[in-house]
């Protein structure tokens, strides 16, 4: 909380940066599609915001580890890796709350879907946040320079939330290139959300596989980040 509140109070531009990226893609896709992809783009913006929030964890962790030696203090204390990860994840999420709030307001005002689809979309987004947070934590334990972490965050963010079909249906990608999109876990989250909203229509078995892959990858990365990362040896 101190990390988030300090940054938001002293560097408001950080909130602007967190807000602009998902909103910019939403505006561009809506204009290009003449409004046809507005609903998909809103949900895509939420997925991007939560994914970017989790990945941003990497930069702060490297900064605290290298510049402030905070990780050394945490390692020598009773604090577990999970508690450290959870606390920092909440601080990163706070950065993105203004943008997430605007996107949620757009969704509730302009999109009409029931309780069960809402729960599906929410579950997919929570899993993406967990996945991105675990990935950001894992990467931070192998990076020793803040400048390198900025570059890694940028590249991974593009691979997870810009290139994959997050802001548009996967059916827009022609075969056989469509199969390459499934290398990114955000594709599964977006497909679940877009199916729940009625923008795409796949057999239920396809959506079930999406859930299995998304949950499996999230759990595996979270377990690795807590149990197997080299945070105590650095």
Secondary structure, DSSP 4 states (H G I P E B T S, - for coil): -HHHHHHHHH-THHHHHHHHHHHHHHHHHHHHTTTTTHHHHHHHHHHHHHHHHHHHHHHHHHHIIIII-HHHHHHTSS--HHHHHHHHHHHHHHHTHHHHHHHHHHHHHH----HHHHHHHHHHHHHHHHHHHHHHHHHHTT---HHHHHHHHHHHHIIIIISSTTSS-GGGSPTTGGGGGGGSHHHHHHHHHHHHHTS----HHHHHHHHHHHHHHHHHHHHHHHHTSSTTT-
